[in-house]
Every structure is written in C-alpha cells, then in structure tokens.
Amino acid sequence: MSAGGYGGGFALLVVLFILLIIIGAAYADGGAGFW
C-alpha cells in the first residue's frame, strides 16, 4: 500500500468490492442471464 498510500489502497478495495457485487449479481441471476 506504500506506493499508492491511503487513496490507492482505498480505491483498490472499492474496485474489488464492486467486482464482487457484479459477480454475485451475475450468479444470482443465473450466470449468463446477467450479461
């Protein structure tokens, strides 16, 4: 986290969280149906 500091680390966590939501929604909707 030293390279990006607090801002870089926070941004990375947000991106990972959003990806988890998108993937979770895709599986919850039946997989291919989401896309």
Sequence and secondary structure as in RCSB ss.txt:
>XXXX:A:sequence
MSAGGYGGGFALLVVLFILLIIIGAAYADGGAGFW
>XXXX:A:secstr
 TTTHHHHHHHHHHHHHHHHHHHHHHHHTTSTTT 
